[in-house]
């Protein structure tokens, strides 16, 4: 069954709240490094506009390595779980990769083409935010390959 949202191509925004160790470090990373506009905030949390989606960083302290719970093998790489991110254009993907390299980001998985020559071919990269939350950004030359099997 196709929903009205799927039929029109308009997606409802999702909401995701993630733990961070230091809210000021998170504000620098999500606002200045990744370039997401800042929304409402308080002493211990900040809303981010992630292309129309609401991601909220909540300062909870703790161990920055605790956000990654495990990994799964995908295309010869160990992918951190859980993770989240965006699907970008290839140009935006390359620009973000360069911004991340410029601030000496330690990639979990360096930017590369996954599933090369196969259905679902995509650029992908994984890195951790300063609190250890795993992010994946990807790009498809053909967005119709997003759910290709």
C-alpha positions in Angstrom: 0.0 0.0 0.0 1.4 3.4 -1.0 0.8 6.3 1.4 -0.1 9.8 0.2 3.3 10.9 1.4 5.1 8.3 -0.7 3.0 9.1 -3.7 3.7 12.8 -3.6 7.4 12.4 -2.8 7.1 14.6 0.3 8.6 13.0 3.4 7.5 13.9 6.9 10.3 15.2 9.1 11.7 12.7 11.6 12.8 13.5 15.1 15.9 11.9 16.6 17.4 12.7 20.0 21.0 11.6 20.7 23.3 11.8 23.8 26.3 14.0 23.8 29.1 14.3 26.4 29.5 18.1 26.1 26.8 20.4 24.6 29.2 23.1 23.7 31.5 20.7 21.7 28.3 19.3 20.1 27.2 22.8 19.1 30.6 23.5 17.5 30.5 20.2 15.6 26.9 20.1 14.4 26.6 23.9 13.8 30.0 24.9 12.5 31.6 21.7 11.1 28.5 20.0 9.7 26.8 23.4 9.0 23.3 22.6 10.4 21.1 25.5 11.4 20.5 25.7 15.2 17.0 25.7 16.5 15.7 26.0 20.0 18.1 25.2 22.8 18.6 25.3 26.5 21.6 24.8 28.8 21.8 21.1 28.2 20.2 20.5 24.8 20.0 21.9 21.2 17.7 21.3 18.3 19.3 21.1 14.8 17.6 21.5 11.5 19.1 18.6 9.5 17.5 19.3 6.1 14.1 19.7 7.6 14.5 16.9 10.2 14.8 17.6 13.9 17.9 16.1 15.5 18.3 17.0 19.2 21.6 16.8 21.0 21.2 16.2 24.8 24.1 16.6 27.1 24.2 13.5 29.3 27.9 13.2 30.1 29.5 9.8 30.2 31.9 7.9 28.0 32.1 9.2 24.4 32.8 5.7 23.2 29.5 4.4 24.6 27.3 5.5 21.6 28.5 2.8 19.3 27.0 -0.5 20.4 28.5 -2.8 17.8 29.3 -3.2 14.1 28.0 -5.2 11.1 30.0 -6.1 8.0 28.9 -4.3 4.8 30.9 -4.4 1.6 34.1 -5.4 3.4 33.9 -2.7 6.2 32.7 -2.9 9.8 29.8 -0.4 10.0 29.1 1.1 13.4 25.6 0.5 14.9 23.6 2.6 15.6 24.2 5.4 13.1 22.3 8.1 11.2 23.0 10.7 8.5 21.7 12.1 5.2 21.6 11.1 1.6 23.3 14.0 -0.3 24.1 14.8 -3.9 27.5 13.6 -5.0 28.8 17.2 -5.1 27.5 17.9 -1.5 29.0 14.6 -0.4 32.5 15.6 -1.8 32.2 19.1 -0.2 31.3 17.6 3.2 34.2 15.1 2.9 36.6 18.0 2.3 35.2 20.0 5.2 35.7 17.0 7.5 39.2 16.4 6.2 40.0 20.1 6.8 39.3 19.7 10.5 41.2 16.4 10.7 38.2 14.1 11.2 39.2 10.6 12.1 37.0 8.6 9.7 35.6 5.2 10.9 35.2 4.4 7.2 36.9 6.8 4.7 34.8 8.2 1.9 34.6 5.6 -0.9 32.2 4.1 -3.5 30.3 1.1 -1.9 28.8 -1.6 -4.1 30.7 -0.3 -7.1 29.1 -1.4 -10.4 26.2 -3.1 -8.6 22.6 -2.0 -7.9 22.7 0.6 -5.1 26.1 1.9 -5.9 26.8 4.8 -3.6 29.4 7.1 -2.1 29.6 6.6 1.7 31.6 7.7 4.7 31.3 7.1 8.5 32.7 9.2 11.3 31.9 9.8 14.9 30.8 13.1 16.4 32.8 14.4 19.5 30.5 12.3 21.8 31.0 9.0 19.9 27.7 9.0 17.9 28.2 7.4 14.5 27.2 9.3 11.4 26.9 8.0 7.8 26.6 10.4 4.9 26.0 8.9 1.5 25.3 9.9 -2.1 23.9 8.3 -5.2 24.5 9.4 -8.8 21.0 8.1 -9.4 18.7 8.5 -6.4 16.4 5.8 -7.8 19.1 3.3 -6.6 18.3 4.2 -2.9 16.3 1.0 -2.4 17.7 -1.1 -5.3 18.2 -4.8 -4.6 
